[in-house]
Amino acid sequence: VCVVDADGIVRHASPSLQAVLGHPSATFVGHPLLDRVHPDDVAEVRRVLGEGRSGNTEPLSLLCRMAHADGRWIWTESAVRNLADDPRVQGCLLQIRDVDAREQAFRALAESEEHFRLIVASLDEGVVLVDAAGNVVTINKSAERIYGFRPEQDVGKFIGHSPYEVYDEDGHLLPVDQRPVFVAMRENRSLRVPALRIVHASGEERWISVFARPLYRPGSTTAEFAVASVTDITERRRLEELLLHTQK
């Protein structure tokens, strides 16, 4: 976690940042965040931080490469929130996590679907790949556990016929065409949804966070696939609800 002020200077960096980027957290404080960003991603970071400062209080998603202490550029994903009006923060709050393995897998898809499947199988987060028609192409073990997929039955089938329902944070059933992978494909953009509730056919419920994006073959401007990476946040939600209950 780090806090960036209106001038792009890091004003706070938590110890967990070292676990992501390898540098001692204190070395970030007082320096521009852009100093750690890959030159090709600077414009995107400026755009997202600018949008975050424009009065938008909704969480934004930022995908960029950052410098690791071992000399590599690693892919990171950040949830960005404008907390400039909060006297305890006074800036944009970035929750940064390492998604390098996931991004390498997505890029492997352009070279070989088999290579992609091998990498995805080892990821802890759930990954679901669908084609342009919305049919399930690949799911890994984590996605099977989270969603209740049955590979022998669900791969090759339209994802809208999957054995679960999706609800937003307000409890409204999410139509199939509003699920993140379909929005990413239709609108040709990446998006992050911080919290959705899924209900299996068995009645089991889980809370998930989803990052979805379109994927292209080299040289193509038309998305051939969309991929959703999914994190199970059920326990975190339960703890948050417990905390709210104890505060009442």
Disulfide bonds with the S-S distance in Angstrom:
none
